[in-house]
Amino acid sequence: MPSYDPNNVSAKILRGELPCHKVYEDDRAFAFLDIMPRAPGHTLVIPKAPARNIRREGVQLKPPASFKEEPATLSDHALKLAAALKGA
């Protein structure tokens, strides 16, 4: 499996080397409008942690305090993103 490429498009957007229309940002995630949207408002959400894909162990939008709190933690991020999209 290839290693993480720090010069990938997402990394360049995170570093500000490529332009984007930012919709939402926090310490763990970054959301921006797609330049080739499939539908109006099509938004991409990427982790800020270096990862080849979102399923990499240890990459989470926000680490849960316990397994029982994980759905609430993820829904908190979803609500913040939805509010940001409404204003985009």
DAWOCOR-V887734 format. One record per helix or strand. SS is the DSSP state (hx for helix, st for strand). FROM is the first residue (numbers start at 1). TO is the last residue. If there is no record, write none. Layout:
# DAWOCOR-V887734
ss=[SS SS]
from=[FROM FROM]
to=[TO TO]
This chain:
# DAWOCOR-V887734
ss=[hx st st st hx]
from=[9 22 29 43 67]
to=[14 25 33 47 87]
